[in-house]
Amino acid sequence: MLLLSLLFLAMLGSYVVHLLDETLLNGGFVQWIAVNFWPTYTMRMFFWFNAGAISVIAISNVLFDSLRGHWVILPLIWLAGFVTHTLTVHLYWSVRRNTYSPGLPTSLLYVIIFYLVIREGVGAHLVSGTDFALGTTIGIATVGAFLTVGPTLLFPKLMRRLTK
């Protein structure tokens, strides 16, 4: 179980590195989202969403470290959600718009950690197949969907309607 705790801690660390990438490279993720999808997106929105996410991820990790068992689902939700975000926003829209999405290289760290959780967690029976499937499905359907549909489709349309 120590390995899983370390992988989930690595996920949190990867998120912090990813946020630095999104903040510092190529004009920043906020500018990229504002130019490509959501003109009213601001650094303040980016900050508060990510501050909240860091807190909830840390709490998820602490709950898993403390209680073990089915609590593995909580960090899996975040990991699967971020892998979805990597594939749908960072990779897909970089290719589709033919522009570099700040955060793309470091978001691949989530994919590596997800692979290691599958190989070393599920493969070694540290995580049950049911818990893995549940955490992954919930992560894709909630965090992944929110991070994909929100900034690229839903929020820009909503903001255009509100400002008309």
C-alpha positions in Angstrom: 0.0 0.0 0.0 3.0 2.3 0.5 3.5 2.2 -3.3 -0.1 3.4 -3.9 0.3 6.2 -1.4 3.5 7.3 -3.1 1.9 7.2 -6.5 -1.0 9.3 -5.3 1.4 11.7 -3.7 3.3 11.8 -7.0 0.0 12.7 -8.7 -0.4 15.7 -6.3 3.2 16.7 -7.0 2.7 16.3 -10.7 -0.4 18.6 -10.4 1.7 21.3 -8.8 4.4 21.0 -11.5 1.6 21.0 -14.1 0.2 24.2 -12.7 3.6 25.9 -12.9 3.8 24.7 -16.6 0.3 26.1 -17.2 1.2 29.4 -15.6 4.6 30.1 -17.1 4.9 28.6 -20.6 3.6 29.9 -23.9 1.7 32.8 -22.4 -0.1 30.6 -19.9 -3.1 28.3 -19.9 -5.4 31.1 -18.9 -4.5 33.1 -22.1 -4.8 29.9 -24.2 -8.3 29.2 -22.9 -9.3 32.8 -23.2 -8.1 33.1 -26.9 -9.4 29.7 -28.0 -12.6 29.1 -26.0 -13.6 31.4 -23.1 -12.7 35.1 -23.5 -13.8 36.0 -20.0 -11.6 33.3 -18.3 -9.2 35.0 -15.8 -6.2 34.1 -13.7 -8.3 34.6 -10.6 -10.7 31.9 -11.7 -7.8 29.6 -12.6 -6.2 30.3 -9.1 -9.3 29.5 -7.1 -10.3 26.4 -9.0 -6.8 25.0 -8.7 -6.4 26.0 -5.0 -9.6 24.1 -4.3 -8.6 21.1 -6.4 -5.2 20.9 -4.6 -7.0 20.9 -1.2 -9.5 18.2 -2.2 -6.7 16.0 -3.8 -4.7 16.3 -0.6 -7.7 15.4 1.5 -8.4 12.4 -0.8 -4.8 11.2 -0.3 -5.0 11.6 3.5 -8.3 9.7 3.6 -6.8 6.8 1.6 -3.5 6.8 3.6 -5.5 6.8 6.9 -8.4 4.4 6.1 -7.1 2.3 3.1 -9.6 -0.1 1.5 -12.3 1.4 -0.7 -11.0 4.9 0.0 -8.6 4.3 -2.9 -11.5 5.4 -5.1 -11.1 9.1 -4.1 -7.6 9.6 -5.4 -8.4 7.4 -8.5 -11.3 9.8 -9.3 -8.8 12.7 -9.5 -6.2 10.7 -11.4 -8.7 9.4 -14.0 -10.2 12.8 -14.4 -6.8 14.4 -15.0 -5.9 11.7 -17.5 -9.1 12.5 -19.3 -8.3 16.2 -19.3 -4.9 15.4 -20.7 -6.3 13.5 -23.6 -9.3 15.8 -24.3 -8.2 19.3 -23.7 -4.4 19.3 -23.8 -3.8 16.8 -26.5 -6.9 16.9 -28.6 -7.3 20.7 -28.7 -3.5 21.2 -29.3 -3.8 19.0 -32.4 -7.2 20.4 -33.5 -6.2 24.0 -33.1 -2.6 23.4 -34.1 -1.4 25.4 -31.1 0.6 24.4 -28.0 -1.6 24.0 -25.0 0.4 25.1 -21.9 0.4 22.1 -19.6 0.6 19.4 -22.3 4.0 18.0 -21.5 3.5 17.8 -17.7 -0.1 16.5 -18.0 1.5 13.4 -19.5 2.8 12.7 -16.0 -0.8 11.7 -15.0 -0.8 9.2 -17.8 2.4 7.6 -16.5 1.1 7.5 -12.9 -2.2 6.0 -14.1 -0.3 3.3 -16.0 1.8 2.6 -12.8 -1.4 2.4 -10.7 -2.8 -0.2 -13.2 0.4 -2.2 -13.4 1.5 -2.1 -9.8 -1.8 -1.5 -8.0 -4.4 -3.4 -9.9 -1.9 -5.9 -11.3 -0.5 -6.7 -7.9 -4.0 -6.8 -6.4 -3.4 -3.8 -4.1 -6.5 -2.2 -5.8 -9.5 -4.4 -6.6 -10.8 -4.3 -10.1 -14.1 -3.0 -8.9 -12.6 -0.1 -7.0 -10.4 0.8 -9.9 -13.3 0.6 -12.4 -15.5 2.7 -10.1 -12.9 5.3 -9.4 -12.0 5.6 -13.0 -15.6 5.8 -14.2 -16.5 8.4 -11.7 -13.3 10.4 -12.4 -14.0 10.4 -16.2 -17.7 11.3 -15.7 -17.1 14.1 -13.1 -13.7 15.6 -13.0 -12.8 14.7 -16.6 -16.1 15.8 -18.0 -16.0 19.0 -16.0 -12.5 19.9 -17.1 -13.3 19.0 -20.7 -16.8 20.3 -21.3 -16.6 23.2 -18.9 -13.8 25.4 -20.3 -14.2 24.4 -24.0 -17.9 24.1 -24.5 -20.2 24.8 -21.6 -18.8 27.9 -19.9 -18.1 29.9 -23.0 -21.6 29.4 -24.3 -23.1 30.2 -20.9 -21.0 33.4 -20.6 -22.0 34.5 -24.2 -25.7 34.1 -23.2 -25.3 36.0 -20.0 -23.5 38.9 -21.6 -26.0 39.4 -24.4 
